[in-house]
Amino acid sequence: MSSVLHVDLDRLARNIAVVRARVTPAALMLVVKDDAYGHGVAQVVRRAVAEGIGWIGAFDVATALEVRRAAGQEARVFVWMIAGEGAIRSALDADLDLGVGDAALLEEVAEVARVRGLRARIHLKIDTGLHRNGIRPEEWTDAVSRVVALAREGVVELTGVWSHIAEASDEEDDLSRAAFEQAVAAVTAAGFDRPIRHLAASAASSARAEFRYDLVRVGAFCYGIRPAGGPADAELGIAPIGSWEAEVLSVDGDRVRIDAGALDGLVSALAGRVDVTTPAGPRRLVAVDGVSAAVSGWNGASVGDVVRIYGADAASPTDLAEAIGTIGEEIALRVSPLVERRYH
Ligand SMILES: *Cc1c(COP(=O)(O)O)cnc(C)c1O
């Protein structure tokens, strides 16, 4: 077996239900960037759609097309990293919602739509301080005027206004939100009626009602990855959907070797700092090499025993991350795509 990442799709459904209950009446967009945070886009999307998720967010067009195939035609698929005419063409043909964060891309999208006789649904992004793509506030009025003209021409439709925030401090987020409000006001003043407003990801959508608007874009909490140094899983009502297990390869005195190493994505800095869950309970992870890792032994350890590195009834990805000063995503996203995913 080497090692297996078990993905609990029922748990995904429960996390989604919890997040949804908290953010309602705002709608929930499930974010599936980085292969659904390492869990596998297609399976995650199919289950999410079965649970009634109507919006899915993908970083790049290639992933968004995979989402469209898995989700069917009904779902709204939002993509926000779009580069090149080919990508724009594919995106429009697949009826995606496009996050547009610069004036040049707006013109490119309009041109492709014009040539193909389509109307592009765009969500205009205001840069509210993260400087990670987005139209700067001083350029917003001009961009909105262009959208007015392009909408009149019939090649674009202004579907939404959005931004992304740091979620690192309330003060900074409040400033971002003020900038977002101004951007929305400018769009409304230009005659666009009720654009879909979306600003918050996991943390702000959970903790701060005024950040929810019409739609929230949530990844981490749906996968059961809580923020490092933040509230506990129980408080948030979520639990990890992924459980990473490795078999015992050999028993050597007081050390047991397991079949997962740095090449499988086990972060070597964890050695000596965290416990993994063995049939006899928690034992220290003592060393990580390329293809295997060593764990403190237990009575009766034998080849073929299963050790849980993280997941249900064990440490969570964020628990491990906190031991080395990083975030849970860093642990979960490292698991190699070559490690088998098994869905339950
Ligand atoms: C990653 C991402 C999200 C989701 O963030 P989480 O903290 O995982 O919920 C939302 N929006 C954008 C633009 C993102 O890049």
Residues whose N, C-alpha, C, O or C-beta is under 5 A from the ligand:
A	BS01	LIG	V31 H164 A201 S202 R217 V218 G219 A220 F221
